[in-house]
Amino acid sequence: MTNSDSSALTIFNTYKTQNYESKTIELRSPILHIGAEFSQLNPFEYVQVGTKIYLPNPEALAQALLKQGGRFLQDYMATIENKESITSLIKVAFGDAWQDKLKQISDLRPLWTQDEGQTISMLRPMIRNGMGQLYIPGSSIKGAIRTAIANCFLNHQVPPNQGVSAIESELRKRLSQGGLGNNQQQKFVDDTLFMDNWFGDYSLQYQGKEYHPRSLQNTDILRAVKVSDTSPLVKQTRKNKRGKKVGFNNSPVVAEVIVSSRFQDWLAKYKAPLYVEMVRNVRTEFTITLDQEMLSWFHHNQGIDIPFSTIDDLLRICQEFAQQQWDKQVEYWQNLRNNRHRGKSLNFDRVWDNFYVKPDCPYTLRLGWGSGLFGTTINHVFASDIQQQIRDACGIAAPNFAAPKSRRTVVNSQGDIQYVPGWVKLNVRG
């Protein structure tokens, strides 16, 4: 390292010490799923053996098939090309030892089901890091924090001419003129309506001079916030205070997820089952770093105050948003009536008892798949008719029903509907 490099590093470390606030955050969740690049696995990517799901390492499987000789490797390539199941090929290639070979080259996921004859036709995988380990990307956490901040702006900061009524008026206008555009435009309609203004309409004041960058990327206040990826979700034994084993943390499973809605009289309605790779009893950590000096450079061009200056402020903002989501869910679940529909018993008593019976939200944020419109947008603040029209324009239309209409709940290993995905608790590490 040259003297100039050493000097630059010293200056940078001094700047960090003086201006960075950094905290390690413990993240806990009953159960969650963060989607992977591909929404479902192909038949050649997993093997089901009763209530066990094997996810073979493709490279290891290819090498093992090559060692067996013959056409096994070529046949494997053909099954991939044709998107067919590899189960029969593995049985033929490895004979009586095929299950032992699968265990050696695969990740094992128990299937939560009481029906050992249940066949999985579609499986949604969870995201993995470059080492093939399950984790939660910092971008997912930061995206949820951004939505919570937008909710805070709307609750406390924006002037009336930019508040809920103004946004609703513009939404009504756009919807009356033919909707929210094509699928690509729908994804970013909130940016043009309010997000660009709240997060990007800033000038920068630095060393006595004012700058007006043209790029919204340069004036986004969340440039001052860095969120790391979590530690890998490695399965670990969980013990009680006496040191006795009571289960596992970060336990990966394949769970049946019930997609349900309701009839007009609030009787539960069964829509579909999904089989999803999820992580149970999540215990991990990540780091939030706030550059407080950089944040001080930002001055909103319309005088809106930045609602945070510390990491504790960010967590408080997340908690406020979580409580508002929670209130909406409580309203839904206290009205829903258990029902038997299409041969499925829809008994949601455990969901109510384990989650929404509590008026105060015990969680800080909702992450990932299953969090729905209320978890990923500020849709909850709009009038119900606008919520419905946005849902109908951007998702699956359900005329005359409140949005969101459907909910996703997770079936436990005993076959009971018990969990709600995505609720997470964030605590600052001592």
WOCOR-V461397 format. One line per field, one symbol per residue. ss: DSSP state (~ for helix, > for strand, _ for the rest). phi: phi as a letter, one per 30 degrees, with the letter a starting at -180 (. if undefined). A space follows every 50 residues. Layout:
# WOCOR-V461397
ss = ???
phi = ???
This chain:
# WOCOR-V461397
ss = __~~~~~~~~~~~~~~~~~>>>>>>>>>>>>>__>_______~~~_>>>_ _>>>>>_~~~~~~~~~~~___~~~~~~~~~~~____~~~~~~~~~~~~~~ ~~~~~>>>>>>>__________>>_>_>_____>___~~~~~~~~~~~~~ ~~~~~~~__~~~_~~~~~~~~~~~~~______~~~~~_~~~~~~~~~~~~ _>>>>>__>>>_________~~~~>>>________>>>>_____>>>>>_ >>>>>>>>>>>>____>>>>>>>>>>>>>>>>>>>>>>>>>~~~~~~>>> __________~~~~~~~~~~~~~~~~~~~~~~~~~_>_>>>__>>>__~~ ~~~~~~________>>_____~~~~~__~~~__~~~~~~~~~~~______ ______>>>>>_____>>>___>>>>>>__
phi = .dddddddddddddddddbccbbdcdcbadaabcdcecdaddedcabcbi cbcccddeddddddddddiicedddddddddchcdceddddddchdcddd deddcbdcbdcdaccdcdcdcbbcdcdbddcicdacdddddddddeddde ddeddbcddedbdeddddddddddddcjjcjdeddddcdddddaddddcb dbcccbhicccbedddddcdddedccbddddedcdbdcbdddiddbkbch cdbccdcdcbbadediddbdcacbcbdbbchdbabbbcbcddddedddbd dciddddbbbdddddddddddddddeeddeedddcdceacbhicdccced ddddbddddcddccabbidjdieddcbceddddeddedddeddcbcdbei cdcddcbcbcdddcjcdbccdjdbccbdde
